[in-house]
Amino acid sequence: MSENWYEEWFGEDYKLVYPHRNEAEAHEQIEFLKRHIQLHEGAKVLDLCCGCGRHAVELKALGYSVVGLDLSEELLEMACSRASECNADIEFIRCDMREIPYDNHFDLIVNFFTSFGYFADDAENQKVLTSIAKALKPGGKFLIDYINPDNVAANLVERDEKDISGGIHVIQERWIDASPRRVNKKITLVRDGKEFHYRESVRMYSHEEMVDMLSAAGLKLTATYGDFASSEYTRNSPRMVLIGERE
């Protein structure tokens, strides 16, 4: 398995392992966004790492002009199909999150479900935030849905197994690297007697580190929540939901 695990993982098998990442969850998260970020009708919104497009479709239904960006061809095909079924006019583009091809363009950029911290080098993760800042209009808003590293470390399940649809058996093994601090997962799918192996690896930045990285990119943090119920962010929060704006 290569260091660039994200190039191999995000496809049909990914969707099978995460079936709970569905329309109902996306709706709840967009309702949260509506409570905390006010936009005018027709505002330009980028769904960064849009996956299969569930948030993009929700955003389009609110009257925004939406672009979805992802690196996975398979997930983008699913996103296009979803948008077509919903009669949602959304532009989807295949691109690396470090190289958003827009300048001073968006009123809002959203980044859901821990789509940050993928790269082995901290400087490459910093490039993502710099790319976000460049693509936002001055004063444009951002929302980044990220892990809470303290909660992950305290509740890490080192191994679990389950059966999923299609007669597939899934084995998940997890561990944390100390330096640099990363949470890793090895996913083994057993299908028709054959094993298929995938990997996830996410850099575990503290809240203080995220604040510093955002500031270095020209982004100002204005609020942090611990979940999509708008709970206060603490060490025990399940998520680190960061909201702010381009300076």
Sequence and secondary structure as in RCSB ss.txt:
>XXXX:A:sequence
MSENWYEEWFGEDYKLVYPHRNEAEAHEQIEFLKRHIQLHEGAKVLDLCCGCGRHAVELKALGYSVVGLDLSEEL
LEMACSRASECNADIEFIRCDMREIPYDNHFDLIVNFFTSFGYFADDAENQKVLTSIAKALKPGGKFLIDYINPD
NVAANLVERDEKDISGGIHVIQERWIDASPRRVNKKITLVRDGKEFHYRESVRMYSHEEMVDMLSAAGLKLTATY
GDFASSEYTRNSPRMVLIGERE
>XXXX:A:secstr
  S THHHHTTHHHHHH TTSSHHHHHHHHHHHHHH    TT EEEEET TTSHHHHHHHHTT EEEEEES HHH
HHHHHHHHHHTT   EEEE  TT    SS EEEEEE SS S  SSSHHHHHHHHHHHHHHEEEEEEEEEEEE HH
HHHHT   EEEEEETTTEEEEEEEEEETTTTEEEEEEEEEETTEEEEEEEEEE   HHHHHHHHHHHTEEEEEEE
SSTT  B  TT SEEEEEEEE 
